[in-house]
Amino acid sequence: MENKIIFFGDSLVAGYGLQNPSTESIPALISEKLKQQGLNYEVINAGISGDTTSSALSRLDEVLKEKPGIFILELGANDFLRGISPLLILTNLQNIISRVKLACPGAAILLLGIELPDWATGLHQGDYTEIFSALAHKNNIELVPSFLKNVAGIRSLNMPDGVHPLKEGYAIAAENIWPVLYGVIQSRQK
């Protein structure tokens, strides 16, 4: 069993704006939690600021060479901000999931959903919100419905851009992810 966890995503995984992403980003915080629990996993931060579901597809094969045991997928926010259609986002995320399953058949996949902030209104908001639960259901993978719950839209937890969390916000996001990830780890050990 491969003991690698890959966080594949955008600036929210990369730790954009943090003083020290190697200790303060979500993957770093999760790595610390794993150590505290005595769980021997190598956590790889494969987040790139500005990544979209399309650009991420082009770098996926390189990342999958690491042969993860758990693949955590966090993408879609930049697509939404650029006005990319929900259908294209869904298609790209499905392609990523399918390629992970093909390249690493034993890997568990955890999808990180995101709620749109209040200021993000538009014709496709409803379509966008349904993407993550639809993908999780179709692919029988675990989902954190909103990994930025209690962070998104809260000014004191976010940078002035209103999009990227501060250190305290990333800590809450890691806590949102942890119970579901821990469940995935437990089920892999059975």
GISUL-V127054 format. One record per pair of residues at least 12 apart in sequence whose C-alpha atoms are under 7 Angstrom apart, sorted by the first residue. I is the first residue (numbers start at 1). J is the second residue. D is the distance in whole Angstrom. If there is no record, write none. Layout:
I J D
I J D
//
This chain:
1 69 7
2 67 7
2 68 6
2 69 5
3 40 7
3 41 5
3 42 6
3 68 7
3 69 6
4 41 6
4 42 5
4 43 6
4 68 5
4 69 5
4 70 6
5 41 7
5 42 6
5 43 5
5 44 6
5 68 6
5 69 6
5 70 5
5 71 6
6 43 6
6 44 5
6 45 6
6 46 7
6 68 6
6 70 6
6 71 5
6 72 6
7 27 7
7 44 6
7 45 5
7 46 6
7 47 7
7 71 6
7 72 5
7 73 6
8 45 7
8 46 5
8 47 5
8 72 6
8 73 5
8 74 6
9 46 6
9 47 4
9 48 6
9 73 6
9 74 5
9 75 5
10 47 5
10 48 5
10 49 5
10 50 6
10 51 5
10 74 7
10 75 6
11 47 6
11 48 6
11 49 4
11 50 6
12 164 7
13 25 7
13 26 6
13 27 7
13 45 7
13 47 5
14 45 7
14 47 4
14 48 6
14 49 6
16 49 7
18 166 7
18 167 6
24 167 6
25 170 6
26 170 6
26 174 5
27 43 6
27 45 6
29 174 7
30 174 6
31 43 6
50 78 6
51 78 7
52 75 7
52 76 6
52 78 6
52 79 5
53 75 6
53 76 6
53 79 7
53 89 6
53 92 6
53 93 6
54 92 6
57 96 6
64 103 7
67 104 6
68 107 6
69 106 7
69 107 4
69 108 6
70 107 5
70 108 5
70 109 6
71 107 7
71 108 6
71 109 5
71 110 6
72 109 6
72 110 5
72 111 6
73 110 6
73 111 5
73 112 6
74 111 6
74 112 5
76 89 7
86 127 6
86 128 5
90 131 6
94 135 7
109 141 6
109 142 7
110 141 6
110 142 5
110 143 6
111 136 7
111 142 6
111 143 5
111 144 6
112 143 6
112 144 5
112 145 7
112 146 7
112 147 6
113 132 5
113 143 7
113 144 6
113 145 5
113 146 5
113 147 6
114 145 7
114 146 5
114 147 6
114 148 7
115 129 7
115 146 6
117 152 6
117 153 6
118 153 7
144 177 6
144 180 7
147 173 5
147 176 6
147 177 6
148 173 5
151 169 6
157 169 5
//
